[in-house]
Amino acid sequence: MRTRTLRFGLYADEQGLAWARGLVDEAVGARGARIVGETVAHDFPASGATTAEVYDHLADQWGWEHPGQSHGAREAVELRVQLACSLRTWRASRKTVIRALCPEGTAPHTCRVPWAAV
C-alpha cells in the first residue's frame, strides 16, 4: 500500500471542519483504507501562498449562498488526509467525499461548507 493524500479546500468554522472530517472518516473506513495522518493547512510553504488567497472564491461562495449572514469564525483552510491505500481506493474515497460535501439534487441548493477538491 502506498500513502496517498486527499486534499479539500474548505471555507469552514470548527463545526464545519469536524463535519467534513467525519465525511472523510466514513468514506475511508467503508473502503478499508487507513488514515495515517491529517493536517489542516493555512498556507502552501513551497509557493508562499496562503489558503485564504488560494481559496478566496469559497468565501465569496458563502456570501452568495448565505446573503446577509455573518461569516462568523469561518476561514479558508485545506484539509489534507494521508491514507494508506491503493489508487483505486483513493479514487473511490475521494468521489464519495465529494458527493457527500454537497449532494446535488434537482432543486437549487447551497453547500453546508463551501469546498474545492484538489
N, CA, C and O atoms as a Tinker XYZ file with bonds, in Angstrom:
   472  protein
     1  N      0.839000   -1.181000    0.000000    73     2
     2  CA     0.000000    0.000000    0.000000    64     1     3
     3  C      0.882000    1.241000    0.000000    63     2     4     5
     4  O      1.908000    1.313000    0.677000    81     3
     5  N      0.447000    2.192000   -0.770000    73     3     6
     6  CA     1.131000    3.471000   -0.845000    64     5     7
     7  C      0.395000    4.508000   -0.022000    63     6     8     9
     8  O     -0.800000    4.364000    0.238000    81     7
     9  N      1.093000    5.545000    0.387000    73     7    10
    10  CA     0.446000    6.659000    1.073000    64     9    11
    11  C      0.000000    7.664000    0.023000    63    10    12    13
    12  O      0.794000    8.117000   -0.802000    81    11
    13  N     -1.274000    8.003000    0.068000    73    11    14
    14  CA    -1.878000    8.953000   -0.872000    64    13    15
    15  C     -2.617000   10.009000   -0.058000    63    14    16    17
    16  O     -3.049000    9.754000    1.066000    81    15
    17  N     -2.756000   11.194000   -0.639000    73    15    18
    18  CA    -3.351000   12.297000    0.110000    64    17    19
    19  C     -4.643000   12.775000   -0.529000    63    18    20    21
    20  O     -4.705000   13.050000   -1.728000    81    19
    21  N     -5.674000   12.867000    0.304000    73    19    22
    22  CA    -6.918000   13.542000   -0.082000    64    21    23
    23  C     -6.751000   14.995000    0.328000    63    22    24    25
    24  O     -6.337000   15.277000    1.453000    81    23
    25  N     -7.070000   15.923000   -0.570000    73    23    26
    26  CA    -6.950000   17.356000   -0.269000    64    25    27
    27  C     -8.252000   18.056000   -0.646000    63    26    28    29
    28  O     -8.756000   17.918000   -1.760000    81    27
    29  N     -8.779000   18.809000    0.315000    73    27    30
    30  CA   -10.006000   19.571000    0.081000    64    29    31
    31  C     -9.850000   20.973000    0.640000    63    30    32    33
    32  O     -9.504000   21.148000    1.808000    81    31
    33  N    -10.106000   21.971000   -0.193000    73    31    34
    34  CA   -10.187000   23.337000    0.289000    64    33    35
    35  C    -11.564000   23.520000    0.893000    63    34    36    37
    36  O    -12.565000   23.135000    0.290000    81    35
    37  N    -11.621000   24.104000    2.076000    73    35    38
    38  CA   -12.883000   24.286000    2.777000    64    37    39
    39  C    -12.975000   25.706000    3.307000    63    38    40    41
    40  O    -11.968000   26.291000    3.706000    81    39
    41  N    -14.174000   26.259000    3.312000    73    39    42
    42  CA   -14.426000   27.524000    3.989000    64    41    43
    43  C    -15.329000   27.180000    5.155000    63    42    44    45
    44  O    -16.552000   27.127000    5.023000    81    43
    45  N    -14.694000   26.945000    6.319000    73    43    46
    46  CA   -15.431000   26.351000    7.422000    64    45    47
    47  C    -14.998000   26.912000    8.769000    63    46    48    49
    48  O    -13.891000   27.424000    8.932000    81    47
    49  N    -15.909000   26.795000    9.727000    73    47    50
    50  CA   -15.586000   27.030000   11.123000    64    49    51
    51  C    -15.249000   25.667000   11.731000    63    50    52    53
    52  O    -15.180000   24.673000   11.008000    81    51
    53  N    -15.042000   25.608000   13.033000    73    51    54
    54  CA   -14.674000   24.335000   13.671000    64    53    55
    55  C    -15.736000   23.265000   13.468000    63    54    56    57
    56  O    -15.402000   22.102000   13.240000    81    55
    57  N    -17.013000   23.639000   13.548000    73    55    58
    58  CA   -18.087000   22.660000   13.353000    64    57    59
    59  C    -18.090000   22.132000   11.926000    63    58    60    61
    60  O    -18.239000   20.929000   11.712000    81    59
    61  N    -17.928000   23.011000   10.956000    73    59    62
    62  CA   -17.896000   22.593000    9.561000    64    61    63
    63  C    -16.702000   21.710000    9.262000    63    62    64    65
    64  O    -16.809000   20.748000    8.501000    81    63
    65  N    -15.568000   22.034000    9.856000    73    63    66
    66  CA   -14.368000   21.224000    9.667000    64    65    67
    67  C    -14.559000   19.839000   10.286000    63    66    68    69
    68  O    -14.164000   18.835000    9.693000    81    67
    69  N    -15.154000   19.781000   11.457000    73    67    70
    70  CA   -15.427000   18.480000   12.101000    64    69    71
    71  C    -16.380000   17.661000   11.256000    63    70    72    73
    72  O    -16.208000   16.448000   11.132000    81    71
    73  N    -17.384000   18.300000   10.672000    73    71    74
    74  CA   -18.335000   17.609000    9.799000    64    73    75
    75  C    -17.619000   17.025000    8.580000    63    74    76    77
    76  O    -17.843000   15.870000    8.220000    81    75
    77  N    -16.754000   17.829000    7.944000    73    75    78
    78  CA   -16.010000   17.355000    6.775000    64    77    79
    79  C    -15.077000   16.211000    7.148000    63    78    80    81
    80  O    -14.949000   15.248000    6.392000    81    79
    81  N    -14.427000   16.304000    8.296000    73    79    82
    82  CA   -13.564000   15.210000    8.762000    64    81    83
    83  C    -14.370000   13.920000    8.930000    63    82    84    85
    84  O    -13.907000   12.834000    8.582000    81    83
    85  N    -15.568000   14.059000    9.462000    73    83    86
    86  CA   -16.433000   12.891000    9.634000    64    85    87
    87  C    -16.784000   12.245000    8.304000    63    86    88    89
    88  O    -16.825000   11.019000    8.200000    81    87
    89  N    -17.038000   13.066000    7.282000    73    87    90
    90  CA   -17.330000   12.528000    5.945000    64    89    91
    91  C    -16.143000   11.739000    5.409000    63    90    92    93
    92  O    -16.303000   10.665000    4.830000    81    91
    93  N    -14.941000   12.294000    5.614000    73    91    94
    94  CA   -13.729000   11.604000    5.160000    64    93    95
    95  C    -13.566000   10.292000    5.924000    63    94    96    97
    96  O    -13.316000    9.250000    5.317000    81    95
    97  N    -13.705000   10.334000    7.249000    73    95    98
    98  CA   -13.572000    9.117000    8.066000    64    97    99
    99  C    -14.533000    8.030000    7.590000    63    98   100   101
   100  O    -14.154000    6.866000    7.456000    81    99
   101  N    -15.768000    8.422000    7.339000    73    99   102
   102  CA   -16.786000    7.452000    6.907000    64   101   103
   103  C    -16.452000    6.863000    5.546000    63   102   104   105
   104  O    -16.532000    5.650000    5.353000    81   103
   105  N    -16.074000    7.723000    4.599000    73   103   106
   106  CA   -15.765000    7.253000    3.241000    64   105   107
   107  C    -14.548000    6.338000    3.230000    63   106   108   109
   108  O    -14.539000    5.317000    2.543000    81   107
   109  N    -13.535000    6.702000    3.983000    73   107   110
   110  CA   -12.293000    5.928000    4.027000    64   109   111
   111  C    -12.518000    4.596000    4.747000    63   110   112   113
   112  O    -12.076000    3.546000    4.281000    81   111
   113  N    -13.210000    4.651000    5.887000    73   111   114
   114  CA   -13.460000    3.441000    6.656000    64   113   115
   115  C    -14.293000    2.422000    5.907000    63   114   116   117
   116  O    -14.098000    1.216000    6.063000    81   115
   117  N    -15.221000    2.903000    5.094000    73   115   118
   118  CA   -16.078000    1.996000    4.331000    64   117   119
   119  C    -15.294000    1.219000    3.278000    63   118   120   121
   120  O    -15.767000    0.198000    2.778000    81   119
   121  N    -14.106000    1.695000    2.943000    73   119   122
   122  CA   -13.311000    1.036000    1.904000    64   121   123
   123  C    -12.097000    0.307000    2.463000    63   122   124   125
   124  O    -11.290000   -0.231000    1.704000    81   123
   125  N    -11.965000    0.288000    3.778000    73   123   126
   126  CA   -10.866000   -0.446000    4.393000    64   125   127
   127  C     -9.522000    0.251000    4.291000    63   126   128   129
   128  O     -8.488000   -0.371000    4.535000    81   127
   129  N     -9.511000    1.523000    3.938000    73   127   130
   130  CA    -8.252000    2.265000    3.903000    64   129   131
   131  C     -7.913000    2.690000    5.326000    63   130   132   133
   132  O     -8.758000    2.640000    6.219000    81   131
   133  N     -6.673000    3.106000    5.523000    73   131   134
   134  CA    -6.230000    3.518000    6.853000    64   133   135
   135  C     -5.728000    4.954000    6.793000    63   134   136   137
   136  O     -4.888000    5.293000    5.959000    81   135
   137  N     -6.248000    5.794000    7.681000    73   135   138
   138  CA    -5.766000    7.168000    7.781000    64   137   139
   139  C     -4.466000    7.137000    8.576000    63   138   140   141
   140  O     -4.424000    6.632000    9.698000    81   139
   141  N     -3.402000    7.684000    7.982000    73   139   142
   142  CA    -2.094000    7.686000    8.645000    64   141   143
   143  C     -1.652000    9.080000    9.059000    63   142   144   145
   144  O     -0.634000    9.235000    9.733000    81   143
   145  N     -2.407000   10.090000    8.664000    73   143   146
   146  CA    -2.074000   11.453000    9.050000    64   145   147
   147  C     -3.128000   12.423000    8.572000    63   146   148   149
   148  O     -3.870000   12.158000    7.626000    81   147
   149  N     -3.174000   13.563000    9.257000    73   147   150
   150  CA    -4.129000   14.610000    8.876000    64   149   151
   151  C     -3.540000   15.963000    9.234000    63   150   152   153
   152  O     -2.918000   16.131000   10.284000    81   151
   153  N     -3.745000   16.923000    8.347000    73   151   154
   154  CA    -3.276000   18.282000    8.561000    64   153   155
   155  C     -4.367000   19.249000    8.127000    63   154   156   157
   156  O     -5.040000   19.030000    7.120000    81   155
   157  N     -4.532000   20.308000    8.887000    73   155   158
   158  CA    -5.376000   21.421000    8.475000    64   157   159
   159  C     -4.411000   22.558000    8.182000    63   158   160   161
   160  O     -3.863000   23.178000    9.094000    81   159
   161  N     -4.210000   22.822000    6.894000    73   159   162
   162  CA    -3.198000   23.787000    6.469000    64   161   163
   163  C     -3.798000   25.176000    6.253000    63   162   164   165
   164  O     -4.950000   25.328000    5.847000    81   163
   165  N     -2.973000   26.179000    6.538000    73   163   166
   166  CA    -3.348000   27.569000    6.311000    64   165   167
   167  C     -2.457000   28.229000    5.258000    63   166   168   169
   168  O     -2.662000   29.385000    4.889000    81   167
   169  N     -1.466000   27.474000    4.783000    73   167   170
   170  CA    -0.572000   28.027000    3.764000    64   169   171
   171  C      0.049000   26.916000    2.925000    63   170   172   173
   172  O     -0.091000   25.728000    3.217000    81   171
   173  N      0.730000   27.340000    1.888000    73   171   174
   174  CA     1.435000   26.448000    0.976000    64   173   175
   175  C      2.900000   26.879000    0.990000    63   174   176   177
   176  O      3.289000   27.751000    0.213000    81   175
   177  N      3.719000   26.285000    1.860000    73   175   178
   178  CA     5.097000   26.754000    2.041000    64   177   179
   179  C      5.911000   26.852000    0.754000    63   178   180   181
   180  O      6.712000   27.776000    0.609000    81   179
   181  N      5.730000   25.942000   -0.164000    73   179   182
   182  CA     6.532000   25.947000   -1.390000    64   181   183
   183  C      6.281000   27.183000   -2.247000    63   182   184   185
   184  O      7.186000   27.668000   -2.926000    81   183
   185  N      5.046000   27.693000   -2.214000    73   183   186
   186  CA     4.714000   28.836000   -3.059000    64   185   187
   187  C      4.627000   30.148000   -2.289000    63   186   188   189
   188  O      4.653000   31.224000   -2.886000    81   187
   189  N      4.524000   30.063000   -0.974000    73   187   190
   190  CA     4.362000   31.268000   -0.173000    64   189   191
   191  C      2.932000   31.772000   -0.131000    63   190   192   193
   192  O      2.658000   32.794000    0.498000    81   191
   193  N      2.012000   31.076000   -0.789000    73   191   194
   194  CA     0.606000   31.486000   -0.819000    64   193   195
   195  C     -0.099000   30.979000    0.435000    63   194   196   197
   196  O      0.316000   29.996000    1.049000    81   195
   197  N     -1.170000   31.670000    0.797000    73   195   198
   198  CA    -1.986000   31.225000    1.924000    64   197   199
   199  C     -3.256000   30.581000    1.388000    63   198   200   201
   200  O     -3.636000   30.789000    0.236000    81   199
   201  N     -3.904000   29.797000    2.238000    73   199   202
   202  CA    -5.164000   29.182000    1.828000    64   201   203
   203  C     -6.230000   30.257000    1.620000    63   202   204   205
   204  O     -7.129000   30.081000    0.798000    81   203
   205  N     -6.140000   31.363000    2.354000    73   203   206
   206  CA    -7.094000   32.463000    2.160000    64   205   207
   207  C     -6.984000   33.027000    0.743000    63   206   208   209
   208  O     -7.992000   33.410000    0.149000    81   207
   209  N     -5.776000   33.079000    0.205000    73   207   210
   210  CA    -5.573000   33.576000   -1.162000    64   209   211
   211  C     -6.029000   32.553000   -2.204000    63   210   212   213
   212  O     -6.711000   32.899000   -3.168000    81   211
   213  N     -5.652000   31.314000   -2.003000    73   211   214
   214  CA    -5.943000   30.260000   -2.979000    64   213   215
   215  C     -7.439000   29.940000   -3.030000    63   214   216   217
   216  O     -7.996000   29.701000   -4.102000    81   215
   217  N     -8.078000   29.940000   -1.867000    73   215   218
   218  CA    -9.489000   29.564000   -1.795000    64   217   219
   219  C    -10.398000   30.757000   -1.511000    63   218   220   221
   220  O    -11.455000   30.594000   -0.900000    81   219
   221  N    -10.002000   31.948000   -1.945000    73   219   222
   222  CA   -10.820000   33.137000   -1.692000    64   221   223
   223  C    -12.203000   33.029000   -2.329000    63   222   224   225
   224  O    -13.156000   33.643000   -1.849000    81   223
   225  N    -12.317000   32.262000   -3.395000    73   223   226
   226  CA   -13.623000   32.086000   -4.047000    64   225   227
   227  C    -14.623000   31.349000   -3.151000    63   226   228   229
   228  O    -15.833000   31.482000   -3.335000    81   227
   229  N    -14.123000   30.570000   -2.179000    73   227   230
   230  CA   -15.030000   29.868000   -1.277000    64   229   231
   231  C    -15.707000   30.841000   -0.307000    63   230   232   233
   232  O    -16.875000   30.661000    0.039000    81   231
   233  N    -14.985000   31.856000    0.123000    73   231   234
   234  CA   -15.589000   32.896000    0.969000    64   233   235
   235  C    -16.646000   33.654000    0.167000    63   234   236   237
   236  O    -17.714000   33.978000    0.686000    81   235
   237  N    -16.341000   33.932000   -1.098000    73   235   238
   238  CA   -17.325000   34.582000   -1.971000    64   237   239
   239  C    -18.556000   33.705000   -2.144000    63   238   240   241
   240  O    -19.683000   34.201000   -2.126000    81   239
   241  N    -18.346000   32.402000   -2.311000    73   239   242
   242  CA   -19.466000   31.469000   -2.468000    64   241   243
   243  C    -20.361000   31.512000   -1.230000    63   242   244   245
   244  O    -21.586000   31.540000   -1.346000    81   243
   245  N    -19.747000   31.518000   -0.046000    73   243   246
   246  CA   -20.538000   31.597000    1.187000    64   245   247
   247  C    -21.408000   32.852000    1.161000    63   246   248   249
   248  O    -22.595000   32.795000    1.483000    81   247
   249  N    -20.824000   33.970000    0.781000    73   247   250
   250  CA   -21.565000   35.225000    0.737000    64   249   251
   251  C    -22.737000   35.184000   -0.236000    63   250   252   253
   252  O    -23.808000   35.711000    0.063000    81   251
   253  N    -22.544000   34.571000   -1.384000    73   251   254
   254  CA   -23.618000   34.481000   -2.385000    64   253   255
   255  C    -24.726000   33.550000   -1.917000    63   254   256   257
   256  O    -25.908000   33.833000   -2.111000    81   255
   257  N    -24.341000   32.439000   -1.299000    73   255   258
   258  CA   -25.325000   31.437000   -0.908000    64   257   259
   259  C    -26.013000   31.752000    0.424000    63   258   260   261
   260  O    -27.070000   31.196000    0.724000    81   259
   261  N    -25.422000   32.633000    1.212000    73   259   262
   262  CA   -25.973000   32.976000    2.527000    64   261   263
   263  C    -26.028000   34.493000    2.688000    63   262   264   265
   264  O    -25.402000   35.038000    3.597000    81   263
   265  N    -26.768000   35.180000    1.821000    73   263   266
   266  CA   -26.781000   36.645000    1.867000    64   265   267
   267  C    -27.268000   37.159000    3.221000    63   266   268   269
   268  O    -28.253000   36.675000    3.779000    81   267
   269  N    -26.548000   38.149000    3.724000    73   267   270
   270  CA   -26.932000   38.765000    4.979000    64   269   271
   271  C    -26.481000   38.015000    6.215000    63   270   272   273
   272  O    -26.636000   38.522000    7.326000    81   271
   273  N    -25.924000   36.813000    6.055000    73   271   274
   274  CA   -25.463000   36.043000    7.212000    64   273   275
   275  C    -23.988000   36.335000    7.477000    63   274   276   277
   276  O    -23.213000   36.570000    6.550000    81   275
   277  N    -23.623000   36.317000    8.726000    73   275   278
   278  CA   -22.246000   36.560000    9.126000    64   277   279
   279  C    -21.355000   35.385000    8.704000    63   278   280   281
   280  O    -21.781000   34.230000    8.713000    81   279
   281  N    -20.135000   35.701000    8.342000    73   279   282
   282  CA   -19.158000   34.652000    8.032000    64   281   283
   283  C    -18.685000   33.976000    9.320000    63   282   284   285
   284  O    -18.099000   32.894000    9.282000    81   283
   285  N    -18.940000   34.613000   10.445000    73   283   286
   286  CA   -18.578000   34.031000   11.739000    64   285   287
   287  C    -17.102000   33.708000   11.815000    63   286   288   289
   288  O    -16.261000   34.510000   11.408000    81   287
   289  N    -16.787000   32.544000   12.333000    73   287   290
   290  CA   -15.396000   32.112000   12.513000    64   289   291
   291  C    -14.883000   31.308000   11.320000    63   290   292   293
   292  O    -13.828000   30.681000   11.405000    81   291
   293  N    -15.614000   31.322000   10.220000    73   291   294
   294  CA   -15.195000   30.549000    9.051000    64   293   295
   295  C    -13.900000   31.118000    8.470000    63   294   296   297
   296  O    -13.664000   32.326000    8.474000    81   295
   297  N    -13.084000   30.208000    7.978000    73   295   298
   298  CA   -11.860000   30.598000    7.294000    64   297   299
   299  C    -11.537000   29.564000    6.223000    63   298   300   301
   300  O    -11.995000   28.423000    6.278000    81   299
   301  N    -10.751000   29.983000    5.263000    73   299   302
   302  CA   -10.336000   29.072000    4.198000    64   301   303
   303  C     -9.147000   28.255000    4.691000    63   302   304   305
   304  O     -8.129000   28.803000    5.115000    81   303
   305  N     -9.296000   26.939000    4.624000    73   303   306
   306  CA    -8.228000   26.020000    5.029000    64   305   307
   307  C     -8.160000   24.894000    4.001000    63   306   308   309
   308  O     -9.049000   24.743000    3.164000    81   307
   309  N     -7.107000   24.122000    4.081000    73   307   310
   310  CA    -7.038000   22.920000    3.261000    64   309   311
   311  C     -6.906000   21.723000    4.192000    63   310   312   313
   312  O     -5.964000   21.627000    4.978000    81   311
   313  N     -7.868000   20.814000    4.086000    73   311   314
   314  CA    -7.838000   19.573000    4.849000    64   313   315
   315  C     -7.052000   18.559000    4.027000    63   314   316   317
   316  O     -7.424000   18.237000    2.898000    81   315
   317  N     -5.967000   18.063000    4.601000    73   315   318
   318  CA    -5.115000   17.075000    3.938000    64   317   319
   319  C     -5.122000   15.810000    4.778000    63   318   320   321
   320  O     -4.713000   15.822000    5.938000    81   319
   321  N     -5.588000   14.727000    4.187000    73   319   322
   322  CA    -5.672000   13.457000    4.904000    64   321   323
   323  C     -4.835000   12.432000    4.148000    63   322   324   325
   324  O     -5.094000   12.144000    2.979000    81   323
   325  N     -3.829000   11.883000    4.825000    73   323   326
   326  CA    -2.957000   10.877000    4.222000    64   325   327
   327  C     -3.550000    9.497000    4.499000    63   326   328   329
   328  O     -3.889000    9.155000    5.631000    81   327
   329  N     -3.661000    8.725000    3.428000    73   327   330
   330  CA    -4.237000    7.382000    3.507000    64   329   331
   331  C     -3.222000    6.339000    3.068000    63   330   332   333
   332  O     -2.405000    6.591000    2.183000    81   331
   333  N     -3.278000    5.178000    3.685000    73   331   334
   334  CA    -2.543000    4.012000    3.209000    64   333   335
   335  C     -3.571000    3.191000    2.443000    63   334   336   337
   336  O     -4.435000    2.544000    3.034000    81   335
   337  N     -3.462000    3.228000    1.102000    73   335   338
   338  CA    -4.460000    2.542000    0.285000    64   337   339
   339  C     -3.994000    2.442000   -1.162000    63   338   340   341
   340  O     -2.975000    3.012000   -1.554000    81   339
   341  N     -4.760000    1.714000   -1.928000    73   339   342
   342  CA    -4.493000    1.606000   -3.363000    64   341   343
   343  C     -5.022000    2.854000   -4.067000    63   342   344   345
   344  O     -5.796000    3.622000   -3.495000    81   343
   345  N     -4.601000    3.041000   -5.295000    73   343   346
   346  CA    -5.089000    4.167000   -6.090000    64   345   347
   347  C     -6.596000    4.052000   -6.297000    63   346   348   349
   348  O     -7.316000    5.049000   -6.243000    81   347
   349  N     -7.054000    2.860000   -6.527000    73   347   350
   350  CA    -8.493000    2.630000   -6.729000    64   349   351
   351  C     -9.304000    3.031000   -5.494000    63   350   352   353
   352  O    -10.352000    3.666000   -5.614000    81   351
   353  N     -8.820000    2.662000   -4.324000    73   351   354
   354  CA    -9.498000    3.015000   -3.077000    64   353   355
   355  C     -9.449000    4.522000   -2.848000    63   354   356   357
   356  O    -10.437000    5.115000   -2.415000    81   355
   357  N     -8.301000    5.150000   -3.137000    73   355   358
   358  CA    -8.175000    6.604000   -3.012000    64   357   359
   359  C     -9.208000    7.299000   -3.889000    63   358   360   361
   360  O     -9.905000    8.206000   -3.434000    81   359
   361  N     -9.308000    6.877000   -5.143000    73   359   362
   362  CA   -10.266000    7.491000   -6.071000    64   361   363
   363  C    -11.705000    7.316000   -5.596000    63   362   364   365
   364  O    -12.491000    8.263000   -5.641000    81   363
   365  N    -12.052000    6.124000   -5.145000    73   363   366
   366  CA   -13.415000    5.863000   -4.670000    64   365   367
   367  C    -13.719000    6.687000   -3.419000    63   366   368   369
   368  O    -14.819000    7.223000   -3.287000    81   367
   369  N    -12.769000    6.792000   -2.511000    73   367   370
   370  CA   -12.956000    7.582000   -1.287000    64   369   371
   371  C    -13.148000    9.050000   -1.631000    63   370   372   373
   372  O    -14.037000    9.707000   -1.089000    81   371
   373  N    -12.323000    9.564000   -2.524000    73   371   374
   374  CA   -12.405000   10.973000   -2.933000    64   373   375
   375  C    -13.771000   11.263000   -3.560000    63   374   376   377
   376  O    -14.404000   12.270000   -3.243000    81   375
   377  N    -14.212000   10.390000   -4.435000    73   375   378
   378  CA   -15.503000   10.569000   -5.102000    64   377   379
   379  C    -16.650000   10.572000   -4.086000    63   378   380   381
   380  O    -17.577000   11.375000   -4.197000    81   379
   381  N    -16.587000    9.688000   -3.112000    73   379   382
   382  CA   -17.626000    9.607000   -2.082000    64   381   383
   383  C    -17.655000   10.875000   -1.241000    63   382   384   385
   384  O    -18.730000   11.399000   -0.948000    81   383
   385  N    -16.490000   11.371000   -0.850000    73   383   386
   386  CA   -16.434000   12.599000   -0.045000    64   385   387
   387  C    -16.995000   13.777000   -0.839000    63   386   388   389
   388  O    -17.759000   14.576000   -0.298000    81   387
   389  N    -16.630000   13.894000   -2.099000    73   387   390
   390  CA   -17.125000   14.993000   -2.929000    64   389   391
   391  C    -18.645000   14.958000   -3.019000    63   390   392   393
   392  O    -19.300000   15.992000   -2.890000    81   391
   393  N    -19.205000   13.780000   -3.237000    73   391   394
   394  CA   -20.674000   13.666000   -3.302000    64   393   395
   395  C    -21.323000   14.047000   -1.975000    63   394   396   397
   396  O    -22.391000   14.659000   -1.958000    81   395
   397  N    -20.689000   13.693000   -0.874000    73   395   398
   398  CA   -21.262000   13.968000    0.452000    64   397   399
   399  C    -21.112000   15.435000    0.865000    63   398   400   401
   400  O    -21.941000   15.952000    1.614000    81   399
   401  N    -20.062000   16.108000    0.383000    73   399   402
   402  CA   -19.856000   17.509000    0.749000    64   401   403
   403  C    -21.002000   18.396000    0.287000    63   402   404   405
   404  O    -21.389000   19.330000    0.989000    81   403
   405  N    -21.536000   18.113000   -0.866000    73   403   406
   406  CA   -22.639000   18.916000   -1.374000    64   405   407
   407  C    -23.474000   18.062000   -2.322000    63   406   408   409
   408  O    -23.302000   18.122000   -3.539000    81   407
   409  N    -24.377000   17.270000   -1.756000    73   407   410
   410  CA   -25.188000   16.402000   -2.608000    64   409   411
   411  C    -26.026000   17.225000   -3.586000    63   410   412   413
   412  O    -26.684000   18.193000   -3.206000    81   411
   413  N    -25.986000   16.826000   -4.815000    73   411   414
   414  CA   -26.749000   17.535000   -5.837000    64   413   415
   415  C    -28.144000   16.964000   -5.936000    63   414   416   417
   416  O    -28.357000   15.757000   -5.811000    81   415
   417  N    -29.061000   17.831000   -6.157000    73   415   418
   418  CA   -30.435000   17.426000   -6.407000    64   417   419
   419  C    -30.938000   18.208000   -7.597000    63   418   420   421
   420  O    -30.167000   18.888000   -8.274000    81   419
   421  N    -32.216000   18.114000   -7.851000    73   419   422
   422  CA   -32.765000   18.838000   -8.988000    64   421   423
   423  C    -33.098000   20.280000   -8.635000    63   422   424   425
   424  O    -33.212000   21.127000   -9.521000    81   423
   425  N    -33.253000   20.564000   -7.352000    73   423   426
   426  CA   -33.593000   21.921000   -6.927000    64   425   427
   427  C    -32.313000   22.698000   -6.610000    63   426   428   429
   428  O    -31.297000   22.105000   -6.249000    81   427
   429  N    -32.367000   24.025000   -6.745000    73   427   430
   430  CA   -31.211000   24.833000   -6.337000    64   429   431
   431  C    -30.908000   24.574000   -4.852000    63   430   432   433
   432  O    -31.819000   24.411000   -4.041000    81   431
   433  N    -29.651000   24.542000   -4.525000    73   431   434
   434  CA   -29.263000   24.251000   -3.159000    64   433   435
   435  C    -27.965000   24.965000   -2.816000    63   434   436   437
   436  O    -27.277000   25.494000   -3.689000    81   435
   437  N    -27.653000   24.968000   -1.551000    73   435   438
   438  CA   -26.381000   25.521000   -1.091000    64   437   439
   439  C    -25.609000   24.439000   -0.368000    63   438   440   441
   440  O    -26.189000   23.532000    0.228000    81   439
   441  N    -24.297000   24.546000   -0.430000    73   439   442
   442  CA   -23.453000   23.590000    0.271000    64   441   443
   443  C    -23.323000   24.012000    1.729000    63   442   444   445
   444  O    -23.197000   25.197000    2.036000    81   443
   445  N    -23.355000   23.050000    2.601000    73   443   446
   446  CA   -23.199000   23.327000    4.032000    64   445   447
   447  C    -21.855000   24.003000    4.304000    63   446   448   449
   448  O    -21.763000   24.951000    5.083000    81   447
   449  N    -20.824000   23.494000    3.646000    73   447   450
   450  CA   -19.473000   24.055000    3.729000    64   449   451
   451  C    -18.975000   24.216000    2.294000    63   450   452   453
   452  O    -18.812000   23.224000    1.584000    81   451
   453  N    -18.730000   25.462000    1.857000    73   451   454
   454  CA   -18.150000   25.627000    0.513000    64   453   455
   455  C    -16.811000   24.887000    0.443000    63   454   456   457
   456  O    -16.028000   24.916000    1.393000    81   455
   457  N    -16.557000   24.229000   -0.685000    73   455   458
   458  CA   -15.394000   23.369000   -0.799000    64   457   459
   459  C    -14.845000   23.382000   -2.216000    63   458   460   461
   460  O    -15.498000   23.819000   -3.163000    81   459
   461  N    -13.619000   22.887000   -2.323000    73   459   462
   462  CA   -12.964000   22.672000   -3.614000    64   461   463
   463  C    -12.117000   21.418000   -3.480000    63   462   464   465
   464  O    -11.406000   21.255000   -2.489000    81   463
   465  N    -12.183000   20.546000   -4.444000    73   463   466
   466  CA   -11.362000   19.332000   -4.432000    64   465   467
   467  C    -10.091000   19.600000   -5.212000    63   466   468   469
   468  O    -10.118000   20.184000   -6.296000    81   467
   469  N     -8.980000   19.167000   -4.646000    73   467   470
   470  CA    -7.681000   19.383000   -5.281000    64   469   471
   471  C     -7.156000   18.069000   -5.779000    63   470   472
   472  O     -6.067000   18.016000   -6.351000    81   471
